[in-house]
């Protein structure tokens, strides 16, 4: 019986995780659930899975959850405030922590899990993007293990030799890896003209052709910043040099990523575009369990296409540039992107200006050596302020 804490249980990854868990009540026990503010969803999850703890970052939402659980007779203890997510991430009762809080807000809880020596099932890519070496140092200090949940990084991990340890510098080279090939669907605007991109609405950007995801990550997919963040994450996860990491456009989202070895062999992981597959892989590794995912019918699949990343989709290039600069540059990239995407979703920034905001903030913000988490947070704050100034210059009135 593996005992789980799920950070971000009310988001798409959290809900998919609970779907897999529900299929295997003999294998998994939910010890704690955590969310920012979605108390109604969280109440329903507590009623079904009966965790010992539920953590809610928002104080008002936590109080609403307490009232709801009392009315339903659910004995789950409610913890309140941002620090409550860190507390449940380090619970001695839990063996593994699914880190699925979106954005930099998920970093404190993910770091707490690493320091506590947990099996960290990482769906929060920002933990590695923002803190990089600091996160891996915390993981080593705690003596825990790291397993990727992102579909692309899970595919790479599954294509690596059994026993490969994530988070160790040079590990890919020691395994004989020549290239890591991250596949990208290209999002809903892969073939759109610049004129069409200028008219993209938030709802259109969130309508991914293959995957069901939250709104922020859907916009990241449309701009391909999601793939840029995944490049930085892959650098830290697999211990590969940045020149060995490439992005390949694959519209069908059946090949989830590939690993090329020095002897010319390429090993790929294929499957339906369903996040329950990589979640189930991480939950049960090294075993395999049913995830509720329909098998791929190769007789009706048709052709599989692959292509180069369009240079006009500059967010991938911005991520590579931030990775090359090192230090706090990836944290600056991530913060600027979060603010720009939030403004786009609010109708205050055109879709085509998201990349411009990020590029300008990267150019204007000083990059420091990443010597502490405080340094990372300082860069994050400075970048957010710079992004808001850029948005006021490049944006448009909401509505």
FENVENRA-V771850 format. One line per field, one symbol per residue. psi: psi as a letter, one per 30 degrees, with the letter a starting at -180 (. if undefined). burial: # if it has 16 or more other ideal C-beta (glycine too) atoms within 10 Angstrom, else .. A space follows every 50 residues. Layout:
BEGIN
psi->???
burial->???
END
This chain:
BEGIN
psi->jkkkkjkhffaeeeeeefeeeffiffekkjekkklefifeeeeeeeeefh lekkkkekeeeeeeeeeeeeefgkgkkkklleffeeeffgkffkekkjjg kkafffeeeeeeeefggljjjjfjffeeeefceeeeeeeeefgalkkkfk eeeeeeefflkkfkjkgkkgeeefggkekkjkkkffafgegkleeeefgk leeeffikfekjlleefeeeeefgeeeeeeeeeeeeefhklefgklkkkj ffhejfllkklfgfkkklkllkikffefeeeeefkglklkfgkklkjffg ealkkkllkkffifeeeeeeeeeeeabgeeeeeeeeeeeeeeeeffggkl effeeeeeeeeeefkkklkifleeeeeeeeeeeeeeeeeeefefalkk.
burial->..################.##......############.###.##..#. ########..##.###.##....#.#.###...########..####### ################################.###.##..#.####### ##########...#.###..##..#.##############.#....#..# .#..##.#.##.#.##########################...####### ###########......##.###############.....#.#....... ........#...###########...###################..### #.##########..#.##.#..#.###.##.###.###.##..##....
END
